[in-house]
């Protein structure tokens, strides 16, 4: 399996994970989620072909570190209900505080998402443990086949952090939030290790460390939220114990939805907590209008010497295609603060957080990825002093 190389002579490119799914993939995944009869053979055949095509397309565009598009997952968090015990029933999705405040904006945001979003968000109602590893084994096998065939520079698979699972699936069993996190960490440890052992980089999705502030913890104070965030990072580090930090990516965002984002907790408040995480690569949303200035935070809070920054330089919530010069400028600002060898260029978030979801025209999404590659190339020439 390819390993992510050091960025010694150019800016590498990647993305956050989820990519637009074709209609057949969405139909199969949604049908399976809703209990409709879908044979294992059909599910695997559809997913295998789609992932092979998608890895080939990412490489052709010029993306260095590719993923499986998260094609097998109903969402980047709720997929765990099929892999872990202890979850049942349903729970309401907590509305972000900014959309509570601006109901018209909330309705506009909902109208732009094409996903039916008809899936269960079960609560934790019993002891959490590993139910089955079969879906994970399928993800690994399909991605290994595609990577072996197309040979990208690097490859990664995503997994939910204990804190992310906790904000999507409320605790109704454990006596404390910390106890719930501990159980989730223990249960997810096998998935994390299996991905790394299979030869892939592991991306841990941690929107809980930013988005959690204005969702599940929106009634709390900043200080109370930061105490919870400390617990979430401790649980994550426990789950990642023994895994090489250089193979780990930690993704943090304030939520990939179109909204005012007027309640986003500032990066400088949460960064000291985030930096305590074991993963070497820190992936941050940085292209949305609310967070384009966040590169300045690293002037005040220095990136530790053992970390690599992976800023989002492409917004995934609109159909504008960023000009390569805009992308290059965003990359260069981060490189000017933390060093050119410590920057990998990415998207802000995934293009399709839910199966069937489509905020961005798929054709536009791939033009955006192309602009990411072109912008990284422009930045590389200038940062390394090439003509």
N, C-alpha and C positions, 0 to 999 in steps of 0.2 A: 504494500500500500504506500502511496506517496505521503510524504511528510511536508508540512508547511515549512518552506525554507526561510532562512533569515533574509530580511529585506536589505541587502547590502549594496545593490546597484540600481534599484528601481522601486517604485511604489507598486506593491502587489494589490490585487483586487479580489473582493469576495462579496458576499451579501449575507443577509440575516437568516435566510433559510427557506421560508415558504415562497413558492412561485405560483403563478396562475395555473390552475388545474384545467385540463380539458373537460368537456362535458361528460365524457364516458367515465373518467376518473372520479369526478364529483358524484355522478349518479351511483357508481358502485359503492363509494365510501359512505354516502348518505343512506343508501339502501341498507347496507350492513349495520349502520348506526341505529336505524329505526326498526331493526329486527326483521327485515324482509329477507326472503331466501336468496342468498348469494353464495355460491359454492366456493370453497377454498381455491379450487383450480381456476375459476373465472377471476376471482379477486387477484390472485397472484399473477395471472397472465396479463391482465389489464395494467396492473401496477408495474410489472417488470418492463413491459414495452414502453410505457410512458416515462419511466425513470431513465431507461437507456436513451430515449430520444432527448430528454431534458439535460442529461449530463453532456451529451454530444453538443447540444445547442449552447450550453454555457461555455464549453471549451471553444466552440467556433466564434462566439462573441468576443472571447478573450478574457473571461473570468478565470482567475488563477485557482482559487480555492472554491470548489463547487459543492453543492448539496443534492439531496434527492428531492428537493422541493417540498418536503414534508407531505408527500402525496398520500401516504397511508393514513394520515391522522385527521380526525374530524376537526380538532383545533390543536393548538400548540400546548394546551394545558389539559383539556378534558379527555384526551386520549388515554390518560392513566387509569380511568375508571374500568377499562377493559384489561388492565395489566396488574392492578393492585386489588386486594380485598379491602373491605371496610367502608365501601361507598354504596349508598342507596338513595332512592327518592329523587327529588329535584329541588333546586333552590333558585331564587331569582338572581339575575345578573345585577350587580350593584352599579347604578348609574354614576358616572364620574361627576364630581361636584360642579364642574364648569357647565355640564349639560343640564344639571338641576337648575342652575341659575338662568340659563338661556334656552327655554323649551323650544323655541323656533329653530335655533341652531341644532338642537337635539333631533328634531324631526327631519331637518334637512340632511343631517348625518345619516340617520336611519334610511332615508329614501335613496341615498347614494350607494348603499350596500345591497348587492343583488342576492347574497346568500339568504336562504330561508331561515337559517339559524335555528332549525328545529332539532335540537339535540338536548339531552339531559345534562344538567349540571348537578350531579348528586352531591349530597353532603357526606361528611365523614360520620358514620353512625356506628362504627365498630372498629375493632383492632385492624390497623393497616399492616399489610404484608404482601409478599409477592404472590399473585394469583397464577400467572402464566408468563413464560418468556417467549412463547411462540410468535406473537406479533413483532417483538424486537428482533428475533432471529430472522424473520422475513425481511425486515428493514435492512438488516446488515447484509443478508445474502443478496438481495436485489442491488444494493449499492455496490457491493464488492464486484458483482458481475459487470456493472456499467463502468466502474472505474478501471477494471482490468482491461476492458475493451477500448476505452477512449483515452486513458492515461492522462488525466489532468495534472496540473502541477501539484495540487493538494485537494483534499476532500474532507468534509465534516458531516456529522449528523447532530441533530439537536435533541435535547431532553429538557423537561421542565425541572426547575429548581424546587426544593421543598417549599420555599416561600411563595412561589408562583402557584403551586397546587393549593396552598392554604388560602390564597385570596380568591381563587375561583371555586373552591369546594369547602364551604365553611365547616368548622369543627363543631360537632354535636356529640362527641364521645369523650375526648381527652379532657382532663381537668384544667389544663392551661394551654395557651398558644405554644409555649415552649415545648411542652410534652408532645403536642401534635407535630410540631416541626421535627422533633427528635425521631418520632416514629416514621415520618415521611423520609427523613434522611437515611435511616436504616433500610427502608424498603427500596429506595431508589439507587442505593449503592451498587447493586448488581447490574442495573442498566448502564450506569455511568462506566463501570469497569469494562463491561462487554463491548461497548463502543470503542473505547481506547484499545482494548486487546485485539479488536478486529482490524486495527491499523488506521482508524480515522481520528481526526481531531474531534473533540467533544465540545459542542457549544451548549452551555447551560443558559437557559432563558430565565432572566431575573427581572422582568418588569415590576415585580413586587417591590423592588428597592427604590422605585421612583413613582410609577403609576399607582402603587398601593397607597400612597399618601392621600390621593384625592378620590380613592374608591373605597376600599374596605375600612381604611383608617381616616376617612374624611371628617369624622366627628372628633378625632383626637387632636392633640397639640403636636407641633413639630417635634418637641422633645420626646413625647410619648412614642411618636412614630419612629424616631431614630433609635429608641430603645428596642422596639420590635425589629427594626432593620438589623441591629446588632445581633439579635437572636437568629434572624434568618441567615445572615452570613456565617455565623458560628455553625448552624446546622448544615449549611452547604459545605463548609470546609470539612466537617466531620464526614460527610458523605463522600467527599473527594480524597480523603486521606489515602496516601500511597500512590496516587496517580501523578504522573509527571506534569508539573505546572505548564511546561512549554507546549503540551498537547491540549490545553484547556482554553476555551473562549468563554467569556462572561458577558452576556448581552443585557443591557439596561436601557429601558425607555419609559417615557411618560404616556405611552398608549398610542397605537397607530390608528387613530380615528381623527376625522376632520372635525375640529371643534375649537372653541376659543383658547383652551389650555391656560386659562387665567388662574387656575389653582395649582399649577405644577410647582412642586417644591424645587427651589433653586439647586443647581448642580453643586454649588460650593457647600451647601449644607449636607448633602448626602455623600459627596465624594470621599471624605475621610473614612466613612464606613465601607463604601464599595471597595476601596483600595486594600482592605483587609482580606478580601477574597483570594483564594489560592490561584485561580487562573491567571496565566501570564498575559493573555490578550483581553483588553477591556474594550468592549464594543458599546458605543454611546450614540444615541440619536443626536444629530447635530445639523440637520439640513432644514428642519421645519422652522418657520419664522420665529417661534418661541425660543428656539435653542441655537440659532446660528451664531450667537455671541459667546457660546460656552467655551470656545477655544481660549478665551481670555482667563478662564478659571485656572488653567494650567500655568499661567504666569504667576499666580499666587500660591497654588498648591502644586508642588512639583510631582511629576510622575516618577514613582520609584524606579530605580535603575533596572529592576528585573521585570518591568512591565512594558508591553507594546500597546499602543493606542490604535483602535480601529473605529474611527469616527464615521458616522453616516453622512455621506455627501450627496445623497440622492433622496428626495422626498417621495414616499410611496403612497401618499394620500391624495394626489392630484394627477391630472393628465398633462401637465406641462413637462416637456422634455428639457432638462437642464442643458444649457450650452456647455460643451467641453471646457471652455474657458472659465465658466462659473465653477464647475467641478474642480478644475485645477487650482483655482484661487482658494477654495475651501480646504483642499489638501495642503496647499502651501502654508496657510495660516497655522495649521496644526504642526506641520513639520518645522516651522520657524520657532515654535515654542518647545517642542519635545525632541526634535531632531529627526532628520529625514529617514534614518534607519529604523525608527521606532513608530512608523505610521503604515498602516494598511488601510486602503480605501474600501468603504462598504456602503450599503444602503442604510437608511434610517431604521427600517424594520422590514418585515416580510410583506410581499405583495398580496398575500392571500392568507390571512390569519385563520380563516375558517374555510372548510371545504365548500366550494361553490361561491365563495365570496369574491367580489370583483369591484373594488373602488376604482381601479385603473384598467383601462382597455388593455388586454394582454399584449397586443401589438405595441402599444405605447410603453408598457412595462419593459419589453425587451429593447426598445429604442433607448430607454433610460439606462439599462445595463450597458448598452453600447456606448452611451455618453460617459458613463462611469469609467469604462476602459480607456476611452479617448482622453478624458480629463486626467487620468492617472499617468498616461503616456506623456502628455504635455507637461505635467508637474515634474515628472521624472527627468525630462530633458533639461528643464530649468534648474531643478534642485541639484542635479549632478553636473551642471555646466556644459551640457551638450548643445550643439547647434540645432 
